[in-house]
Amino acid sequence: MKTLHENGMTILKTLNDASFEAYFVGGYVRDTLLGLPTKDIDITTNARPEDIKALFKKVIPTGAAFGTMSVIIDGAGYEITTYRKETVYDNHRHPNAIAFADTLKEDLKRRDFTINQLTMNHQGTIGDMFNGLEDLRRKIIRTIGDPNERFYEDALRMLRAFRFMARLDFSLETKTLEAIKQHKSLIKKNSIERIQEELFRLFDAPHTKNALETMVKSDIHTVLPCAQEAIEILSETTENYKKEEAFTVLDVYSDIKKGPWKLSKKFTKTIHAIKTLHEKTMQADFTPMDVFTYTKELALKANTLNLIFGGTDQGVDIVLIDKNLPIRNKRALNLKGSDLLKHLTFKDKRHISIILDRIIEDVVNGTIENSYKSLLKHAREYLNLIEWSHKNGKQD
């Protein structure tokens, strides 16, 4: 099977052999020059969608209205987009009209940043119409043309600038930063889903600190929904965190259930688990039951949150606790509810789950062995205690 690059070059040559211009463009070229891993290739061409469909065996019209077709080779998709020019933008995000362009320069000048307009032809030659190579060398994020126009057209580009800072460890060019300060309020015109996705990608990037410090400097964080205090806190930390911990910080200051975010149930559950464990351990030690109940991974994330808020680092303790856990889930307990029913007499079967929970905690804490005989013995003792409590009018 050929590599991503080799298949992409085959596409370029196929288009060239049919008398069309074609180039790799954007992130793949940028990341290749920086020596960073890349997952996909985007191609720009003067071939029209119908030409692309005629030239390749498997083509999916993933964005036909925008001139984008995906060619499938070896199971991977390669997006090919016809040169285009955009007119007026609707609501500072979407162009309300798209027209095909005749030249590569027309296509490239509509893009966001100079480092994202670099091209590569089928011979591997790099094209650069807007000084992107120099900005790569200087590690600078700069818009193509007037930054005020670029951000007024598409306000989400402002957050993309910070996301690229966080991914590449670059700085913002002065005029670009000043334009963000001036137009920051336009971010409100974007959907919460778009804002959320950019923040997800920013928080998961390897160089967030400088990006967030610059966000605070630009004041753009003040117009992001329910995020101002959290971003200020995160901009000051040197801890290594990801989007789960970052959004938990947001939740600390503003309940995400009441906020505008469109988070999945799974992600929300993770955030609430991290927050609960953070609140429990900020001034206390992590216990074996904490690690057993929440898993080592979530315990370490809660520990990161503790560190962000000035707590003590218990990361080594968490790893050791996890390593020494006698069992890792309830299924590993050598006693089942059916065993209790077989050997013990229950007046109230609800007590079965109560007894099993107590035994699990004893096993996890190392106070009893995870052997059938020992567990059954302790189960009988707990049942006697429960029955005595009920008999004497006490709670379980």
C-alpha positions as CSV (number, residue, x, y, z in Angstrom):
1,M,0.0,0.0,0.0
2,K,1.3,3.4,-1.0
3,T,1.8,6.2,1.5
4,L,-0.5,9.2,1.9
5,H,2.1,11.4,0.1
6,E,2.5,8.9,-2.8
7,N,-1.2,8.6,-3.4
8,G,-1.5,12.4,-3.2
9,M,1.2,12.8,-5.8
10,T,-0.6,10.3,-8.1
11,I,-3.7,12.5,-7.9
12,L,-1.7,15.6,-8.8
13,K,-0.1,13.9,-11.8
14,T,-3.4,12.5,-13.0
15,L,-4.8,16.1,-13.0
16,N,-1.7,17.5,-14.6
17,D,-1.7,14.8,-17.3
18,A,-5.3,15.9,-18.1
19,S,-4.0,19.5,-18.6
20,F,-5.2,20.8,-15.2
21,E,-3.3,22.6,-12.5
22,A,-3.2,20.9,-9.2
23,Y,-1.3,21.4,-5.9
24,F,-1.2,20.2,-2.3
25,V,-2.3,23.2,-0.2
26,G,-2.5,24.3,3.4
27,G,-1.9,22.2,6.5
28,Y,-0.2,19.3,4.8
29,V,2.4,21.5,3.1
30,R,2.9,23.6,6.3
31,D,3.3,20.6,8.6
32,T,5.6,18.7,6.2
33,L,7.9,21.7,6.1
34,L,7.9,21.9,9.9
35,G,8.5,18.1,10.2
36,L,5.2,17.6,11.9
37,P,2.9,14.5,11.4
38,T,0.0,15.0,9.1
39,K,-3.2,13.0,8.7
40,D,-4.7,14.3,5.5
41,I,-4.0,16.1,2.2
42,D,-6.0,18.9,0.7
43,I,-5.6,19.6,-3.0
44,T,-6.5,22.7,-5.0
45,T,-7.0,22.7,-8.7
46,N,-8.6,24.5,-11.7
47,A,-10.4,21.3,-12.6
48,R,-14.2,21.5,-12.0
49,P,-16.1,18.9,-9.9
50,E,-17.3,17.2,-13.1
51,D,-13.8,16.9,-14.4
52,I,-12.6,15.3,-11.1
53,K,-15.5,12.9,-11.1
54,A,-14.5,11.8,-14.7
55,L,-10.8,11.3,-13.9
56,F,-11.0,9.1,-10.8
57,K,-12.6,5.8,-10.0
58,K,-14.1,6.5,-6.6
59,V,-15.3,10.0,-6.0
60,I,-17.6,11.3,-3.2
61,P,-19.2,14.8,-3.5
62,T,-18.4,15.8,0.1
63,G,-18.9,19.5,-0.6
64,A,-20.0,19.8,-4.2
65,A,-21.8,23.1,-3.5
66,F,-18.4,24.5,-2.5
67,G,-16.5,22.8,-5.3
68,T,-15.1,20.0,-3.1
69,M,-14.9,16.3,-4.1
70,S,-13.2,13.6,-2.2
71,V,-11.1,11.0,-4.1
72,I,-10.8,7.7,-2.3
73,I,-7.6,5.7,-2.6
74,D,-6.6,2.8,-0.3
75,G,-9.5,3.7,1.9
76,A,-8.3,7.3,2.5
77,G,-10.0,10.4,1.3
78,Y,-8.2,13.2,-0.5
79,E,-10.3,16.4,-0.7
80,I,-9.9,18.2,-4.0
81,T,-11.4,21.7,-4.3
82,T,-11.7,23.8,-7.4
83,Y,-10.1,27.2,-7.3
84,R,-12.7,29.5,-5.9
85,K,-13.3,33.1,-4.9
86,E,-15.8,34.2,-2.2
87,T,-17.8,37.4,-2.2
88,V,-19.8,38.8,0.8
89,Y,-19.8,36.8,4.0
90,D,-23.0,36.2,5.9
91,N,-22.9,36.8,9.7
92,H,-19.1,37.0,9.7
93,R,-18.7,33.3,9.1
94,H,-20.1,31.9,5.9
95,P,-19.7,33.3,2.4
96,N,-23.2,33.9,0.9
97,A,-21.9,33.2,-2.6
98,I,-19.1,31.2,-4.0
99,A,-17.7,31.4,-7.5
100,F,-15.0,29.4,-9.2
101,A,-11.8,31.3,-9.8
102,D,-9.5,31.2,-12.8
103,T,-6.2,31.4,-11.1
104,L,-4.3,29.9,-8.1
105,K,-3.6,33.3,-6.7
106,E,-7.3,34.2,-6.6
107,D,-7.9,31.0,-4.6
108,L,-5.0,31.5,-2.2
109,K,-5.7,35.1,-1.3
110,R,-9.1,34.2,0.2
111,R,-7.4,31.9,2.8
112,D,-6.8,32.8,6.4
113,F,-3.0,32.9,7.2
114,T,0.1,33.1,5.2
115,I,1.4,29.8,6.5
116,N,-1.7,28.1,5.2
117,Q,-1.5,29.2,1.6
118,L,1.8,27.3,0.8
119,T,1.5,24.9,-2.1
120,M,3.4,21.9,-3.4
121,N,3.3,20.6,-7.0
122,H,3.8,17.0,-8.2
123,Q,7.5,17.5,-8.3
124,G,7.7,18.6,-4.7
125,T,8.3,22.3,-5.5
126,I,7.0,24.7,-2.9
127,G,4.9,27.7,-4.0
128,D,4.5,30.8,-1.8
129,M,2.6,33.8,-3.0
130,F,2.2,35.6,0.3
131,N,5.5,35.2,2.1
132,G,4.4,32.2,4.2
133,L,7.9,30.6,4.1
134,E,9.3,33.6,5.9
135,D,6.6,33.6,8.5
136,L,7.3,29.9,9.0
137,R,10.9,30.7,9.6
138,R,10.0,33.5,12.0
139,K,7.3,31.4,13.7
140,I,4.6,34.0,13.1
141,I,0.9,33.8,12.5
142,R,-0.1,36.5,10.1
143,T,-3.2,36.9,8.0
144,I,-3.1,37.1,4.2
145,G,-3.8,40.8,3.4
146,D,-5.6,43.1,5.8
147,P,-6.3,41.3,9.1
148,N,-9.3,43.6,9.7
149,E,-10.9,42.3,6.5
150,R,-10.0,38.7,7.1
151,F,-11.6,38.7,10.6
152,Y,-14.6,40.8,9.5
153,E,-15.2,38.2,6.8
154,D,-14.8,35.2,9.1
155,A,-14.7,35.9,12.8
156,L,-13.8,32.3,13.7
157,R,-10.4,32.9,12.2
158,M,-9.5,34.8,15.4
159,L,-9.8,31.6,17.4
160,R,-8.1,29.6,14.7
161,A,-5.1,32.0,15.1
162,F,-4.8,31.1,18.8
163,R,-5.3,27.4,18.0
164,F,-2.4,27.5,15.5
165,M,-0.3,29.3,18.1
166,A,-1.0,26.5,20.5
167,R,-0.2,23.7,18.0
168,L,2.9,25.2,16.4
169,D,4.3,27.3,19.3
170,F,4.2,30.4,17.1
171,S,3.5,34.1,17.9
172,L,0.9,36.5,16.6
173,E,2.1,39.2,14.2
174,T,1.4,42.6,15.7
175,K,-1.2,43.9,13.2
176,T,-3.0,40.6,13.4
177,L,-3.2,40.8,17.2
178,E,-4.4,44.4,17.0
179,A,-7.1,43.4,14.6
180,I,-8.3,40.7,17.0
181,K,-8.5,43.3,19.8
182,Q,-10.6,45.5,17.6
183,H,-13.0,42.8,16.2
184,K,-13.2,40.4,19.2
185,S,-16.9,41.0,19.7
186,L,-17.6,39.4,16.3
187,I,-16.9,36.0,17.9
188,K,-20.4,36.2,19.3
189,K,-21.7,35.8,15.8
190,N,-20.4,32.3,15.6
191,S,-22.3,29.2,16.7
192,I,-21.3,27.7,20.0
193,E,-20.5,24.5,18.2
194,R,-17.8,26.2,16.2
195,I,-16.3,28.0,19.2
196,Q,-16.4,24.8,21.2
197,E,-14.5,22.9,18.5
198,E,-11.8,25.5,18.3
199,L,-11.4,25.5,22.1
200,F,-11.2,21.7,22.1
201,R,-8.4,21.7,19.5
202,L,-6.6,24.5,21.3
203,F,-6.7,22.8,24.7
204,D,-5.5,19.6,23.3
205,A,-2.5,21.3,21.6
206,P,1.0,21.0,23.0
207,H,1.8,24.8,23.5
208,T,-1.4,26.3,25.1
209,K,0.2,28.6,27.6
210,N,1.5,31.3,25.2
211,A,-1.7,31.1,23.1
212,L,-3.9,31.6,26.2
213,E,-1.7,34.4,27.5
214,T,-2.1,36.1,24.2
215,M,-5.9,35.5,24.3
216,V,-6.0,37.3,27.6
217,K,-3.8,40.1,26.2
218,S,-6.2,40.5,23.3
219,D,-9.3,40.4,25.7
220,I,-11.0,38.0,23.3
221,H,-11.6,35.7,26.3
222,T,-14.0,38.3,27.7
223,V,-16.5,37.7,24.9
224,L,-16.3,33.9,25.0
225,P,-19.3,32.4,26.8
226,C,-18.7,31.5,30.4
227,A,-15.0,31.2,29.9
228,Q,-13.3,34.4,31.1
229,E,-12.2,33.3,34.6
230,A,-11.3,29.8,33.4
231,I,-9.0,31.0,30.6
232,E,-7.3,33.4,32.9
233,I,-6.6,30.6,35.4
234,L,-5.4,28.3,32.6
235,S,-3.2,31.0,31.1
236,E,-1.2,31.2,34.3
237,T,-0.6,27.4,34.8
238,T,2.4,25.4,33.6
239,E,0.6,22.1,34.1
240,N,0.1,19.8,31.2
241,Y,-3.7,19.4,30.6
242,K,-6.1,18.5,27.9
243,K,-9.7,19.6,27.0
244,E,-11.3,17.5,29.7
245,E,-9.4,19.3,32.5
246,A,-9.8,22.6,30.8
247,F,-13.6,22.3,30.5
248,T,-13.7,21.1,34.1
249,V,-12.1,24.4,35.1
250,L,-14.8,26.1,33.1
251,D,-17.3,24.0,35.1
252,V,-15.8,25.1,38.4
253,Y,-16.7,28.7,37.5
254,S,-19.8,28.2,35.5
255,D,-22.0,25.1,35.6
256,I,-21.6,23.7,32.1
257,K,-25.1,22.2,32.3
258,K,-26.5,25.7,32.6
259,G,-24.2,27.2,30.0
260,P,-24.4,27.4,26.2
261,W,-22.1,24.4,25.5
262,K,-23.1,21.5,23.2
263,L,-21.2,18.8,24.9
264,S,-21.8,15.1,24.6
265,K,-23.3,13.1,27.5
266,K,-20.0,11.1,27.7
267,F,-17.9,14.2,27.8
268,T,-20.1,15.9,30.4
269,K,-20.0,12.8,32.6
270,T,-16.2,12.8,32.4
271,I,-16.1,16.5,33.5
272,H,-18.4,15.9,36.4
273,A,-16.3,12.9,37.6
274,I,-13.1,15.0,37.4
275,K,-14.7,17.8,39.3
276,T,-16.2,15.6,42.0
277,L,-12.8,13.9,42.6
278,H,-11.0,17.2,42.5
279,E,-13.3,18.6,45.2
280,K,-12.8,15.5,47.3
281,T,-9.0,15.4,47.1
282,M,-8.0,19.1,46.9
283,Q,-7.4,19.0,50.7
284,A,-7.1,15.2,51.2
285,D,-5.2,12.2,49.9
286,F,-6.4,10.0,47.1
287,T,-7.6,6.7,48.4
288,P,-7.7,3.2,46.8
289,M,-11.5,3.6,46.5
290,D,-11.0,6.8,44.6
291,V,-8.8,5.2,42.1
292,F,-11.0,2.1,41.9
293,T,-14.2,4.0,41.5
294,Y,-13.0,6.7,39.0
295,T,-10.0,4.8,37.3
296,K,-6.4,5.9,37.3
297,E,-6.9,8.0,34.2
298,L,-9.6,10.2,35.8
299,A,-7.7,10.4,39.1
300,L,-4.7,11.7,37.3
301,K,-6.9,14.3,35.5
302,A,-8.3,15.3,38.9
303,N,-4.8,15.6,40.2
304,T,-3.9,17.9,37.3
305,L,-6.9,20.1,38.3
306,N,-5.7,20.1,41.9
307,L,-2.3,21.4,40.7
308,I,-3.9,24.0,38.5
309,F,-5.6,25.4,41.6
310,G,-2.4,25.2,43.7
311,G,-2.9,21.7,45.3
312,T,-0.3,19.1,46.1
313,D,0.9,16.7,43.4
314,Q,-0.2,13.2,44.2
315,G,0.5,11.7,40.7
316,V,3.0,9.2,41.9
317,D,0.7,8.1,44.7
318,I,-2.1,7.5,42.2
319,V,0.0,5.4,40.0
320,L,1.2,3.3,43.0
321,I,-2.3,2.9,44.3
322,D,-3.5,1.7,40.9
323,K,-0.6,-0.7,40.6
324,N,-1.5,-2.3,44.0
325,L,-5.3,-2.5,43.6
326,P,-6.4,-6.1,44.6
327,I,-9.2,-5.9,42.0
328,R,-10.0,-3.4,39.2
329,N,-13.7,-3.9,38.8
330,K,-16.7,-5.4,40.6
331,R,-16.6,-8.5,38.3
332,A,-13.2,-9.5,39.8
333,L,-14.8,-10.0,43.3
334,N,-14.9,-13.7,44.1
335,L,-18.4,-13.5,45.5
336,K,-21.6,-12.8,43.6
337,G,-25.1,-11.9,44.6
338,S,-26.3,-15.4,43.8
339,D,-23.7,-16.8,46.3
340,L,-25.3,-14.6,49.0
341,L,-28.8,-15.8,48.2
342,K,-27.5,-19.4,48.3
343,H,-25.9,-19.2,51.7
344,L,-27.7,-16.4,53.5
345,T,-31.3,-15.6,54.3
346,F,-32.5,-12.1,53.5
347,K,-35.6,-10.5,54.8
348,D,-34.9,-7.6,52.4
349,K,-33.0,-8.4,49.2
350,R,-32.0,-4.8,48.8
351,H,-29.4,-5.5,51.4
352,I,-27.5,-7.7,48.9
353,S,-26.1,-4.7,47.0
354,I,-25.3,-2.9,50.3
355,I,-23.3,-5.9,51.5
356,L,-21.5,-6.3,48.2
357,D,-20.6,-2.6,48.1
358,R,-19.1,-2.8,51.6
359,I,-17.2,-6.0,50.8
360,I,-15.8,-4.4,47.7
361,E,-14.6,-1.4,49.7
362,D,-12.9,-3.8,52.2
363,V,-11.2,-5.7,49.5
364,V,-10.0,-2.5,47.7
365,N,-8.7,-1.1,51.0
366,G,-6.9,-4.3,51.7
367,T,-8.7,-5.1,55.0
368,I,-10.0,-8.5,53.7
369,E,-8.8,-11.0,51.2
370,N,-10.6,-11.6,47.9
371,S,-11.3,-15.2,48.6
372,Y,-14.7,-16.9,48.5
373,K,-14.5,-18.1,52.1
374,S,-13.3,-14.8,53.6
375,L,-15.9,-12.8,51.6
376,L,-18.8,-15.0,52.6
377,K,-17.7,-14.8,56.2
378,H,-17.7,-11.0,56.1
379,A,-21.0,-10.9,54.2
380,R,-22.6,-12.9,57.0
381,E,-21.2,-10.5,59.6
382,Y,-22.5,-7.5,57.6
383,L,-26.0,-9.1,57.3
384,N,-26.1,-9.8,61.1
385,L,-25.1,-6.1,61.7
386,I,-27.8,-4.9,59.3
387,E,-30.5,-7.0,60.9
388,W,-29.3,-6.0,64.4
389,S,-29.5,-2.3,63.4
390,H,-33.1,-2.8,62.0
391,K,-34.1,-4.6,65.1
392,N,-32.9,-1.8,67.3
393,G,-34.3,0.9,65.1
394,K,-31.0,2.1,63.7
395,Q,-30.0,2.9,60.1
396,D,-27.9,0.6,58.0
